[in-house]
């Protein structure tokens, strides 16, 4: 009986230590969240703003590239460049 009782006591002590450690971790996490909710929200908002800014810039670059291609392919632009060629002013 003694070995069973000793094993049970060791198990209960291990379980109690584990519960204490988990409770301390929960308390630490909760106190960090309570101390800096603005920091977490600001970081999240900044990441969202950065992603939105990157998407907007990529869209602007694509739009400007399409505009540049359209100008290069336009007949009027080609005529203007042809007329400027003798004067060394081609763009």
NUVEX-105400 format. One record per atom (N, C-alpha, C): residue number from 0; atom name; x negated, y negated, z. Coordinates in steps of 0.05 Angstrom, whole numbers. Each point is the difference from the previous one (the first is absolute). Layout:
REM residues N
NUM  CA  X  Y  Z
...
This chain:
REM residues 91
0  N  -16  24  0
0  CA  16  -24  0
0  C  -17  -25  0
1  N  -22  2  13
1  CA  -17  -24  3
1  C  -9  -11  -27
2  N  -9  18  -19
2  CA  -9  -10  -26
2  C  23  -14  -16
3  N  25  12  2
3  CA  22  -12  -14
3  C  7  -28  12
4  N  -1  -1  27
4  CA  6  -26  13
4  C  -21  -20  -7
5  N  -25  8  0
5  CA  -22  -18  -7
5  C  2  -10  -29
6  N  7  18  -18
6  CA  4  -8  -28
6  C  23  -20  -3
7  N  22  5  14
7  CA  22  -18  -1
7  C  -7  -27  11
8  N  -15  -1  22
8  CA  -8  -26  12
8  C  -19  -15  -19
9  N  -18  15  -13
9  CA  -18  -13  -20
9  C  16  -11  -23
10  N  20  15  -10
10  CA  17  -9  -22
10  C  16  -25  8
11  N  11  0  24
11  CA  15  -23  10
11  C  -18  -25  3
12  N  -25  5  9
12  CA  -19  -23  3
12  C  -7  -11  -27
13  N  -5  18  -19
13  CA  -6  -8  -28
13  C  23  -16  -12
14  N  24  11  4
14  CA  24  -14  -11
14  C  4  -27  12
15  N  -5  -3  26
15  CA  3  -26  14
15  C  -21  -19  -11
16  N  -25  9  -3
16  CA  -21  -18  -10
16  C  7  -9  -29
17  N  10  19  -16
17  CA  7  -7  -27
17  C  23  -20  -1
18  N  20  4  17
18  CA  22  -19  1
18  C  -9  -28  9
19  N  -18  -1  19
19  CA  -11  -25  10
19  C  -15  -15  -23
20  N  -17  15  -14
20  CA  -15  -12  -22
20  C  19  -10  -22
21  N  20  15  -7
21  CA  19  -8  -20
21  C  15  -25  9
22  N  7  -1  25
22  CA  15  -23  10
22  C  -18  -25  -1
23  N  -26  3  7
23  CA  -18  -23  -1
23  C  -3  -10  -29
24  N  -2  19  -19
24  CA  -2  -8  -28
24  C  25  -15  -10
25  N  24  10  9
25  CA  25  -13  -8
25  C  1  -28  12
26  N  -8  -3  26
26  CA  -1  -26  12
26  C  -19  -19  -14
27  N  -23  10  -7
27  CA  -20  -17  -14
27  C  11  -9  -27
28  N  12  18  -15
28  CA  11  -7  -26
28  C  23  -20  3
29  N  17  5  19
29  CA  23  -19  5
29  C  -10  -27  8
30  N  -20  -1  17
30  CA  -11  -27  9
30  C  -13  -14  -24
31  N  -14  15  -17
31  CA  -12  -13  -24
31  C  22  -11  -18
32  N  21  15  -4
32  CA  22  -10  -17
32  C  14  -24  12
33  N  3  1  27
33  CA  13  -23  13
33  C  -17  -25  0
34  N  -27  4  1
34  CA  -17  -24  0
34  C  -2  -13  -27
35  N  0  14  -22
35  CA  -5  -12  -26
35  C  20  8  -21
36  N  25  -6  4
36  CA  19  7  -22
36  C  -4  -19  -24
37  N  -9  -24  5
37  CA  -4  -19  -22
37  C  -23  9  -17
38  N  -21  10  12
38  CA  -23  9  -15
38  C  7  23  -19
39  N  15  19  10
39  CA  9  22  -17
39  C  18  -9  -22
40  N  19  -18  7
40  CA  18  -10  -20
40  C  -14  -18  -20
41  N  -20  -15  9
41  CA  -15  -18  -18
41  C  -17  17  -19
42  N  -12  21  10
42  CA  -16  17  -17
42  C  18  14  -21
43  N  23  9  8
43  CA  18  13  -19
43  C  10  -20  -20
44  N  7  -24  9
44  CA  9  -21  -19
44  C  -22  -8  -19
45  N  -25  -1  10
45  CA  -22  -8  -16
45  C  -5  21  -22
46  N  2  26  8
46  CA  -4  21  -20
46  C  22  -1  -21
47  N  24  -5  9
47  CA  22  -2  -19
47  C  -4  -24  -19
48  N  -8  -23  12
48  CA  -5  -24  -16
48  C  -23  5  -20
49  N  -21  14  9
49  CA  -22  6  -18
49  C  9  18  -23
50  N  15  20  6
50  CA  10  18  -21
50  C  18  -16  -20
51  N  17  -17  11
51  CA  17  -16  -17
51  C  -16  -20  -17
52  N  -21  -11  12
52  CA  -17  -19  -15
52  C  -15  15  -22
53  N  -10  24  5
53  CA  -14  15  -20
53  C  19  7  -23
54  N  24  8  7
54  CA  20  7  -21
54  C  6  -24  -17
55  N  4  -24  13
55  CA  6  -24  -14
55  C  -23  -8  -19
56  N  -25  2  10
56  CA  -23  -7  -17
56  C  -3  19  -23
57  N  5  26  5
57  CA  -2  19  -22
57  C  22  -6  -21
58  N  23  -7  9
58  CA  22  -7  -19
58  C  -7  -25  -16
59  N  -12  -20  14
59  CA  -8  -25  -14
59  C  -22  6  -21
60  N  -19  16  7
60  CA  -21  7  -19
60  C  11  14  -24
61  N  18  19  4
61  CA  13  15  -22
61  C  16  -19  -18
62  N  14  -19  13
62  CA  16  -19  -15
62  C  -19  -19  -17
63  N  -21  -9  12
63  CA  -19  -18  -14
63  C  -14  15  -23
64  N  -7  26  5
64  CA  -12  16  -21
64  C  19  3  -24
65  N  25  5  6
65  CA  20  2  -21
65  C  3  -26  -15
66  N  -1  -22  14
66  CA  2  -27  -13
66  C  -24  -4  -18
67  N  -24  6  10
67  CA  -25  -4  -16
67  C  1  17  -25
68  N  9  25  3
68  CA  2  18  -23
68  C  20  -11  -21
69  N  22  -11  10
69  CA  21  -11  -18
69  C  -12  -24  -15
70  N  -15  -17  14
70  CA  -11  -24  -13
70  C  -21  9  -20
71  N  -17  19  7
71  CA  -21  9  -19
71  C  13  12  -25
72  N  22  13  2
72  CA  13  12  -23
72  C  19  -18  -15
73  N  4  -24  10
73  CA  19  -18  -13
73  C  -12  -11  -26
74  N  16  -4  -19
74  CA  -9  -10  -26
74  C  -10  -29  3
75  N  13  -17  16
75  CA  -8  -27  3
75  C  -29  -2  12
76  N  -5  17  20
76  CA  -27  0  12
76  C  -21  8  -20
77  N  6  20  -16
77  CA  -19  9  -20
77  C  -5  -21  -21
78  N  20  -15  -8
78  CA  -3  -21  -20
78  C  -17  -23  12
79  N  5  -7  25
79  CA  -16  -21  13
79  C  -29  8  2
80  N  -5  25  7
80  CA  -28  9  2
80  C  -13  1  -27
81  N  15  7  -21
81  CA  -11  0  -27
81  C  -7  -28  -9
82  N  16  -20  7
82  CA  -5  -27  -7
82  C  -24  -12  16
83  N  -4  9  24
83  CA  -22  -10  17
83  C  -27  13  -7
84  N  1  23  -13
84  CA  -25  15  -6
84  C  -21  -17  -14
85  N  7  -15  -21
85  CA  -21  -16  -14
85  C  -14  -20  17
86  N  13  -9  21
86  CA  -12  -20  18
86  C  -14  12  24
87  N  -2  26  1
87  CA  -13  14  22
87  C  14  -2  26
88  N  26  -3  -1
88  CA  16  -4  24
88  C  19  23  6
89  N  -6  23  -9
89  CA  18  23  4
89  C  -1  7  30
90  N  23  7  10
90  CA  2  8  28
90  C  2  30  2
